[in-house]
Amino acid sequence: MAKLGKKLTGLVAATFTPLTSEGEINLPVIEPYVDYLVSKQGVRKVFVNGTTGESVSLSLDERKRLVEEWCQKGKDKLEAVIVHVGCSSLKDCKELARHAVEVEAHGIALISPSFFKPPNAAALRTFLQEVASAAPSLPFYYYHIPSMTGLHLRASEVMEGIKEMIPSFSGVKFSGSDLLDFGQCVHSYPGHWSYLYGMDEQLLAALALGADGAVGSTYNYMGSHMNNVLAASDSGNLPQARTHQFQMQEIILFAMKNGFGLAMNKKIMSDLSGLALGPPRLPLVCCDEAKAHTVVQKLRSVLGDQ
């Protein structure tokens, strides 16, 4: 049996990967990154090497070095470092899972393979089981993100019988807009699992269905604001929670009209935090900096200085 910690709740920042102008990982940025999240955003949990972190564009060595730095610099500051270990190769996934144990991460998460896709939910469960078996002492989370994997199985279907296969199974990071499916995950499976929603602009709707928290990229720089959504929801103040969520939606909608994507998201974080996060890695390309600046101005006009 896995030695499970307390239930994962609240906001979890899906971290960006700092790169130099030459495209190499920039590890010295991580310590001030940790301090910024904790002191400025009130976010003490991170999800490392996920979609926002450009994990599939990184080598195994780079991913390991990043995790080591987050665990080391986050020690006694962060409450949780969850490591995404998904790769196309099963062996690579298991290697990253074992490494997460070695560096004392707090949990691992895994997406479905996206080139050779599992043909059904049973095949995906078997793949998840194989990876989880490499790190049985760590909480294991299924990372559901059909828009990126192209695998459109319902998460609630994937989770059928999963506890018997994966004793360390601890919940799902649900990055999809199908709230029917998300609701069925919450309704049909154990309450001690964590149900973490991954569509930042729809967080309040997921909270109404029973989400325990959220993992997202905008919590890097809007964490302090979105903590207000959680607080208002927890206290039963729905009008206040709506106000905060609608403000966030106003910003995201404006950003989408200006070409919002990972590259712009990373640039916004750099501008707001002062951290040198650098460019994205090819095949992604740098965003229009002028448009990114207008989004930063919009955010500040709606929320004030972050």
C-alpha positions as CSV (number, residue, x, y, z in Angstrom):
1,M,0.0,0.0,0.0
2,A,1.1,3.5,-0.7
3,K,2.0,5.8,2.2
4,L,-0.6,8.4,1.3
5,G,-0.4,11.9,2.7
6,K,-3.3,14.1,3.3
7,K,-5.8,14.8,0.6
8,L,-4.7,17.2,-2.1
9,T,-6.9,20.2,-2.1
10,G,-6.9,23.9,-3.0
11,L,-5.0,25.6,-5.8
12,V,-2.0,23.9,-7.5
13,A,0.1,25.9,-9.9
14,A,1.0,24.1,-13.1
15,T,4.5,25.5,-13.4
16,F,6.2,26.9,-16.4
17,T,9.7,25.6,-17.3
18,P,12.3,28.4,-17.2
19,L,14.5,28.5,-20.3
20,T,17.4,30.6,-21.3
21,S,17.4,32.6,-24.5
22,E,19.3,29.7,-26.0
23,G,16.5,27.3,-25.0
24,E,18.3,25.5,-22.1
25,I,16.6,24.9,-18.8
26,N,17.3,27.7,-16.3
27,L,17.4,26.1,-12.9
28,P,18.4,29.2,-10.9
29,V,15.0,30.8,-11.6
30,I,13.2,28.1,-9.6
31,E,14.1,29.3,-6.1
32,P,12.7,32.8,-6.7
33,Y,9.8,31.2,-8.5
34,V,8.9,29.2,-5.4
35,D,9.1,32.4,-3.3
36,Y,6.9,34.3,-5.7
37,L,4.2,31.6,-5.6
38,V,4.2,31.4,-1.8
39,S,4.6,35.1,-0.9
40,K,2.7,36.8,-3.8
41,Q,0.1,34.3,-4.8
42,G,-0.6,32.2,-1.7
43,V,-0.1,29.1,-3.7
44,R,1.9,26.3,-1.9
45,K,1.4,23.3,-4.2
46,V,2.9,22.8,-7.7
47,F,2.3,20.5,-10.6
48,V,5.7,20.1,-12.3
49,N,6.5,19.0,-15.9
50,G,2.9,19.0,-17.1
51,T,1.4,20.6,-20.2
52,T,2.3,24.2,-19.0
53,G,5.8,23.0,-18.3
54,E,6.2,21.7,-21.9
55,S,7.2,18.3,-20.6
56,V,6.9,16.5,-23.9
57,S,9.4,18.9,-25.4
58,L,12.0,18.1,-22.7
59,S,14.5,15.3,-22.3
60,L,14.3,12.8,-19.5
61,D,17.4,14.3,-18.0
62,E,15.9,17.8,-18.1
63,R,12.7,16.6,-16.5
64,K,14.6,15.0,-13.7
65,R,16.8,18.0,-13.0
66,L,13.7,20.2,-12.9
67,V,12.0,18.0,-10.4
68,E,15.1,17.8,-8.2
69,E,15.3,21.6,-8.2
70,W,11.6,22.0,-7.3
71,C,11.8,19.5,-4.5
72,Q,15.0,20.9,-3.1
73,K,14.1,24.6,-3.3
74,G,10.5,23.9,-2.3
75,K,11.4,22.0,0.8
76,D,9.8,23.6,3.9
77,K,8.1,26.2,1.6
78,L,5.8,24.2,-0.6
79,E,3.2,21.8,0.7
80,A,3.2,19.5,-2.3
81,V,5.3,18.9,-5.4
82,I,3.3,16.7,-7.8
83,V,5.3,15.4,-10.8
84,H,3.8,14.6,-14.2
85,V,5.7,11.5,-15.5
86,G,3.8,11.0,-18.8
87,C,5.8,10.0,-21.9
88,S,5.1,7.9,-25.0
89,S,7.4,5.2,-23.7
90,L,6.2,3.1,-20.8
91,K,9.8,2.6,-19.7
92,D,10.5,6.3,-19.6
93,C,7.3,6.9,-17.6
94,K,8.4,4.3,-15.0
95,E,11.9,5.8,-14.9
96,L,10.5,9.2,-14.1
97,A,8.1,7.6,-11.5
98,R,11.0,5.9,-9.7
99,H,13.0,9.2,-9.8
100,A,10.1,11.0,-8.2
101,V,10.3,8.6,-5.2
102,E,14.1,9.2,-5.0
103,V,13.8,13.0,-4.7
104,E,10.9,12.8,-2.3
105,A,8.2,14.3,-4.4
106,H,4.7,14.2,-3.0
107,G,2.9,12.4,-5.8
108,I,2.9,11.5,-9.5
109,A,0.4,12.1,-12.3
110,L,0.1,10.6,-15.8
111,I,-1.6,11.4,-19.0
112,S,-2.5,8.8,-21.6
113,P,-0.1,8.1,-24.4
114,S,-1.1,10.3,-27.4
115,F,0.6,8.8,-30.5
116,F,-0.2,5.1,-30.1
117,K,-3.4,5.5,-28.1
118,P,-4.9,2.8,-25.9
119,P,-7.9,1.4,-27.7
120,N,-10.2,1.4,-24.7
121,A,-10.4,2.2,-21.0
122,A,-9.1,-1.2,-19.9
123,A,-5.9,-0.7,-21.9
124,L,-5.4,2.7,-20.4
125,R,-6.0,1.4,-16.9
126,T,-3.3,-1.3,-17.5
127,F,-0.9,1.4,-18.7
128,L,-1.6,3.5,-15.6
129,Q,-1.1,0.5,-13.4
130,E,2.3,-0.3,-14.9
131,V,3.6,3.2,-14.2
132,A,2.1,3.4,-10.7
133,S,3.8,0.1,-9.9
134,A,7.1,1.8,-10.3
135,A,6.3,4.2,-7.4
136,P,3.9,2.4,-5.1
137,S,4.7,4.6,-2.1
138,L,3.5,7.8,-3.9
139,P,-0.1,9.0,-4.4
140,F,-1.0,8.5,-8.1
141,Y,-3.3,10.8,-10.1
142,Y,-4.8,10.2,-13.5
143,Y,-4.3,13.3,-15.7
144,H,-7.3,13.6,-18.0
145,I,-6.7,16.1,-20.8
146,P,-8.4,14.9,-24.0
147,S,-7.8,18.1,-25.9
148,M,-4.1,17.3,-25.9
149,T,-4.0,13.5,-26.0
150,G,-6.8,13.2,-28.5
151,L,-8.2,10.3,-26.4
152,H,-11.8,10.9,-25.8
153,L,-12.6,8.3,-23.2
154,R,-14.6,9.5,-20.2
155,A,-12.5,9.9,-17.1
156,S,-15.3,8.2,-15.1
157,E,-15.0,5.2,-17.4
158,V,-11.2,5.0,-17.0
159,M,-11.6,5.1,-13.2
160,E,-13.9,2.0,-13.1
161,G,-12.2,-0.6,-10.9
162,I,-9.0,1.4,-10.7
163,K,-8.6,1.1,-6.9
164,E,-8.2,-2.6,-7.2
165,M,-5.6,-2.3,-9.8
166,I,-3.7,0.7,-8.3
167,P,-3.8,0.8,-4.5
168,S,-2.0,4.2,-4.6
169,F,-4.6,5.8,-6.7
170,S,-5.5,9.1,-5.2
171,G,-7.6,11.1,-7.7
172,V,-7.9,12.8,-11.0
173,K,-6.6,16.0,-12.6
174,F,-9.6,16.7,-14.9
175,S,-8.6,19.1,-17.6
176,G,-11.7,19.0,-19.8
177,S,-14.9,20.9,-20.2
178,D,-17.3,17.9,-19.8
179,L,-18.8,18.7,-16.5
180,L,-21.2,15.7,-16.8
181,D,-18.2,13.4,-16.8
182,F,-16.5,15.3,-14.0
183,G,-19.6,15.2,-11.9
184,Q,-19.8,11.4,-12.4
185,C,-16.2,11.1,-11.2
186,V,-17.1,12.9,-8.0
187,H,-20.4,11.2,-7.5
188,S,-19.3,7.6,-8.3
189,Y,-16.0,7.2,-6.6
190,P,-14.5,7.6,-3.1
191,G,-14.7,10.9,-1.3
192,H,-11.1,10.6,0.0
193,W,-9.8,10.8,-3.5
194,S,-8.9,14.3,-4.8
195,Y,-10.9,15.7,-7.7
196,L,-8.9,18.6,-9.1
197,Y,-10.3,20.7,-12.0
198,G,-8.1,21.9,-14.7
199,M,-10.1,24.5,-16.7
200,D,-9.3,27.7,-14.8
201,E,-12.1,29.8,-16.3
202,Q,-14.8,27.3,-15.2
203,L,-13.5,26.5,-11.7
204,L,-16.6,27.7,-9.8
205,A,-18.9,25.3,-11.8
206,A,-16.6,22.4,-10.9
207,L,-16.6,23.5,-7.2
208,A,-20.4,23.3,-7.3
209,L,-20.1,19.7,-8.4
210,G,-17.7,18.8,-5.6
211,A,-14.2,19.7,-6.9
212,D,-11.6,19.6,-4.0
213,G,-9.3,22.1,-5.8
214,A,-7.7,23.0,-9.1
215,V,-4.6,22.6,-11.1
216,G,-3.9,25.4,-13.6
217,S,-1.4,27.7,-15.3
218,T,-3.1,31.0,-14.4
219,Y,-2.7,30.2,-10.7
220,N,0.9,31.1,-11.2
221,Y,-0.1,34.8,-11.5
222,M,-3.8,34.9,-10.5
223,G,-3.6,32.5,-7.6
224,S,-4.3,35.2,-5.0
225,H,-7.4,36.2,-6.9
226,M,-8.6,32.6,-7.5
227,N,-8.1,31.8,-3.8
228,N,-10.9,34.2,-3.3
229,V,-13.2,32.0,-5.4
230,L,-12.4,29.0,-3.2
231,A,-12.9,31.0,0.0
232,A,-16.2,32.5,-1.1
233,S,-17.4,29.1,-2.4
234,D,-16.4,27.4,0.9
235,S,-18.3,30.0,2.9
236,G,-21.4,29.7,0.8
237,N,-21.1,33.2,-0.6
238,L,-22.1,32.4,-4.2
239,P,-22.5,36.0,-5.4
240,Q,-19.0,36.9,-4.3
241,A,-17.6,33.7,-5.8
242,R,-19.3,34.6,-9.1
243,T,-17.8,38.1,-9.1
244,H,-14.3,36.8,-8.7
245,Q,-14.8,34.0,-11.3
246,F,-16.4,36.5,-13.8
247,Q,-13.4,38.8,-13.4
248,M,-11.1,36.0,-14.2
249,Q,-13.2,35.0,-17.2
250,E,-13.1,38.6,-18.5
251,I,-9.3,38.4,-18.5
252,I,-9.1,35.0,-20.2
253,L,-11.6,36.0,-22.8
254,F,-9.6,39.1,-23.6
255,A,-6.4,37.1,-23.8
256,M,-8.0,34.5,-26.1
257,K,-9.0,37.3,-28.5
258,N,-5.3,38.3,-28.6
259,G,-3.9,34.9,-29.3
260,F,-3.7,33.3,-25.9
261,G,-1.7,30.1,-25.8
262,L,1.2,28.6,-23.9
263,A,3.7,31.1,-25.3
264,M,1.7,34.1,-24.3
265,N,0.8,32.6,-21.0
266,K,4.5,32.2,-20.2
267,K,5.2,35.8,-21.3
268,I,2.4,37.1,-19.1
269,M,3.8,35.2,-16.1
270,S,7.3,36.6,-16.8
271,D,6.0,40.2,-17.0
272,L,3.9,40.0,-13.9
273,S,6.3,38.1,-11.7
274,G,9.6,39.6,-13.0
275,L,11.0,36.1,-13.4
276,A,13.1,35.3,-16.5
277,L,11.1,32.4,-17.8
278,G,12.4,32.8,-21.3
279,P,10.8,31.6,-24.6
280,P,8.9,28.4,-25.2
281,R,10.8,25.5,-26.8
282,L,10.2,24.6,-30.5
283,P,7.9,23.7,-32.1
284,L,6.2,26.5,-30.1
285,V,7.3,30.0,-31.0
286,C,7.3,33.3,-29.1
287,C,4.1,35.2,-28.9
288,D,3.5,38.8,-30.0
289,E,4.9,40.7,-27.1
290,A,2.8,43.8,-27.7
291,K,-0.4,41.7,-27.5
292,A,0.9,40.0,-24.3
293,H,1.5,43.4,-22.8
294,T,-2.1,44.4,-23.5
295,V,-3.3,41.3,-21.7
296,V,-1.1,42.3,-18.7
297,Q,-2.6,45.7,-18.7
298,K,-6.1,44.3,-18.9
299,L,-5.4,42.0,-15.9
300,R,-4.1,44.9,-13.9
301,S,-7.1,47.0,-14.8
302,V,-9.5,44.3,-13.6
303,L,-7.6,43.0,-10.6
304,G,-5.1,45.7,-9.7
305,D,-1.4,44.9,-9.2
306,Q,-0.7,41.2,-8.8
